[in-house]
Amino acid sequence: MSYFKPRLLSRSVFSLAICLLLSLSQVSAQEAAQRTVEQHGDWAALCKATDAKSCYIVQRILLGESDKPVLELAVGRPANSTTEISTMILTLPLGIRLPEGFGLEVGASLKRKYPFERCIKSGCQTEIQLDTELVQNLQGQNEGRVVFLDATKKTIAIPFSLKGFTKAYSKVLGQ
């Protein structure tokens, strides 16, 4: 006849959970140590030290003294992509009006409208495939802006800098 001793079993489970948490935190620390960060103007390039083609670039726009971004732009290549096409993931804070989507404006001539694809804990996002026209505009201008409506239907425009974009983007391309 076999039986479990609840106290002994709970200690074993607790010990296993502690070991698992410790090993996961060590893996996280190792992954962070293996990632390099290079600042190019207002853009940061984050790359795996062991793989130059695993880079993405990011710019976070903060409001005042807050450490939470009101806009985050991240550009990279999807991990399983066999093409050279890059993707921009644009994140805006929660509490914005979703039905109208948002506008992306770069320079005087490029104005595009996009829908939101999902809202997660960090904000509402969409993925934008970077085509040749968009990349040329991002590289040839000094700034862009994201235009959207807040919950009260007030138009909000958040400017972002393109200073350093071209050099940072070359990291995404593995150059």
C-alpha positions as CSV (number, residue, x, y, z in Angstrom):
1,M,0.0,0.0,0.0
2,S,1.4,3.4,-1.0
3,Y,0.4,6.8,0.2
4,F,1.6,10.4,-0.1
5,K,2.7,12.4,2.9
6,P,1.2,15.8,2.1
7,R,3.9,17.7,4.0
8,L,6.8,15.9,2.3
9,L,5.1,16.3,-1.1
10,S,4.5,20.0,-0.6
11,R,8.2,20.5,0.4
12,S,9.3,18.7,-2.7
13,V,7.1,20.7,-5.0
14,F,8.2,23.9,-3.2
15,S,11.9,23.0,-3.6
16,L,11.3,22.1,-7.3
17,A,9.6,25.5,-7.8
18,I,12.5,27.4,-6.2
19,C,15.1,25.5,-8.3
20,L,13.1,26.2,-11.4
21,L,12.7,29.9,-10.6
22,L,16.5,30.2,-9.9
23,S,17.4,28.5,-13.1
24,L,15.0,30.7,-15.1
25,S,16.4,33.9,-13.6
26,Q,19.9,32.7,-14.4
27,V,18.9,32.0,-18.1
28,S,17.3,35.5,-18.2
29,A,20.5,37.1,-16.9
30,Q,22.6,35.2,-19.4
31,E,20.4,36.2,-22.3
32,A,20.6,39.9,-21.2
33,A,24.4,39.6,-20.9
34,Q,24.5,38.2,-24.4
35,R,22.6,41.2,-25.9
36,T,24.5,44.3,-26.9
37,V,23.0,47.8,-27.0
38,E,24.3,50.5,-29.4
39,Q,22.8,54.0,-29.4
40,H,22.4,55.7,-32.8
41,G,20.9,59.1,-32.3
42,D,17.5,58.6,-30.8
43,W,17.3,54.9,-31.8
44,A,18.8,52.0,-29.8
45,A,20.0,48.8,-31.6
46,L,19.7,45.7,-29.5
47,C,21.6,42.7,-30.9
48,K,22.5,39.2,-29.7
49,A,26.3,39.1,-29.3
50,T,26.4,35.7,-30.9
51,D,24.3,36.6,-34.0
52,A,24.6,39.9,-35.8
53,K,21.5,39.3,-37.8
54,S,19.3,39.1,-34.7
55,C,19.0,42.8,-34.1
56,Y,16.1,45.0,-33.6
57,I,15.9,48.8,-33.1
58,V,13.7,50.7,-30.8
59,Q,12.7,54.2,-29.8
60,R,10.5,55.0,-26.7
61,I,8.8,58.3,-26.3
62,L,8.2,59.1,-22.6
63,L,5.8,61.7,-21.3
64,G,7.3,64.0,-18.7
65,E,9.0,62.2,-15.8
66,S,7.1,58.9,-16.4
67,D,9.0,55.8,-17.2
68,K,6.1,54.4,-19.2
69,P,6.3,55.1,-22.9
70,V,3.4,56.9,-24.7
71,L,4.8,55.6,-27.9
72,E,7.2,52.8,-28.7
73,L,8.5,51.9,-32.1
74,A,10.4,48.7,-32.6
75,V,11.8,47.5,-35.9
76,G,13.2,44.1,-36.7
77,R,12.8,41.0,-38.8
78,P,10.5,38.3,-37.6
79,A,12.5,35.4,-36.2
80,N,11.2,32.8,-38.7
81,S,11.3,35.1,-41.7
82,T,13.1,34.0,-44.8
83,T,12.7,37.3,-46.5
84,E,14.5,40.6,-45.9
85,I,11.3,42.4,-45.1
86,S,11.3,44.2,-41.8
87,T,8.4,44.8,-39.5
88,M,7.7,47.8,-37.2
89,I,5.7,47.1,-34.1
90,L,4.1,50.3,-32.9
91,T,2.7,50.4,-29.4
92,L,0.4,53.2,-27.9
93,P,-0.9,53.3,-24.4
94,L,-4.2,51.7,-23.3
95,G,-7.2,54.0,-23.1
96,I,-7.1,55.2,-26.7
97,R,-10.0,55.1,-29.2
98,L,-9.6,51.9,-31.3
99,P,-12.2,52.0,-34.1
100,E,-10.5,54.8,-36.1
101,G,-7.0,53.2,-35.9
102,F,-4.1,55.6,-36.1
103,G,-2.2,57.6,-38.7
104,L,1.6,57.3,-39.4
105,E,3.0,60.5,-40.9
106,V,6.6,60.8,-42.1
107,G,7.7,64.1,-43.7
108,A,5.1,66.1,-45.7
109,S,4.2,63.5,-48.2
110,L,3.8,60.1,-46.5
111,K,0.6,59.7,-44.6
112,R,-0.8,56.3,-43.9
113,K,-3.7,54.9,-41.8
114,Y,-3.5,51.6,-39.9
115,P,-5.8,49.6,-37.7
116,F,-4.9,48.4,-34.3
117,E,-4.4,44.6,-34.2
118,R,-4.3,43.9,-30.5
119,C,-4.2,45.4,-27.0
120,I,-2.0,43.8,-24.4
121,K,-0.9,44.8,-20.9
122,S,1.8,47.2,-22.3
123,G,-0.6,48.9,-24.8
124,C,-2.4,48.7,-28.1
125,Q,-0.3,47.5,-31.1
126,T,-0.1,46.9,-34.7
127,E,2.6,45.4,-37.0
128,I,3.5,47.4,-40.1
129,Q,5.5,45.7,-42.9
130,L,8.2,48.2,-44.0
131,D,8.0,48.6,-47.8
132,T,10.6,50.5,-49.9
133,E,8.6,53.8,-49.8
134,L,8.2,53.8,-46.1
135,V,11.9,52.9,-45.4
136,Q,13.1,55.6,-47.8
137,N,10.9,58.2,-46.0
138,L,12.0,57.0,-42.6
139,Q,15.7,57.4,-43.7
140,G,15.2,60.7,-45.5
141,Q,13.3,62.7,-42.9
142,N,14.1,64.1,-39.5
143,E,10.9,63.2,-37.7
144,G,7.6,61.5,-38.0
145,R,4.4,61.4,-36.0
146,V,1.7,59.1,-34.9
147,V,-1.8,60.6,-34.9
148,F,-4.8,58.9,-33.0
149,L,-7.9,59.7,-31.0
150,D,-8.0,59.5,-27.2
151,A,-11.0,58.0,-25.4
152,T,-12.9,61.4,-25.7
153,K,-12.2,61.6,-29.5
154,K,-9.6,64.3,-29.1
155,T,-6.9,64.1,-31.7
156,I,-3.4,63.4,-30.3
157,A,-0.2,63.7,-32.3
158,I,3.0,62.2,-30.9
159,P,6.2,63.2,-32.8
160,F,9.1,60.8,-33.0
161,S,12.7,61.4,-34.1
162,L,14.3,59.8,-37.0
163,K,17.8,61.0,-36.0
164,G,20.0,57.9,-36.1
165,F,17.4,55.7,-37.8
166,T,19.4,54.9,-40.9
167,K,22.5,53.8,-39.0
168,A,20.4,51.8,-36.5
169,Y,18.3,50.2,-39.3
170,S,21.5,48.9,-41.0
171,K,21.9,46.7,-37.9
172,V,18.5,45.2,-38.6
173,L,19.7,44.4,-42.1
174,G,22.8,42.8,-40.7
175,Q,25.2,45.4,-42.2
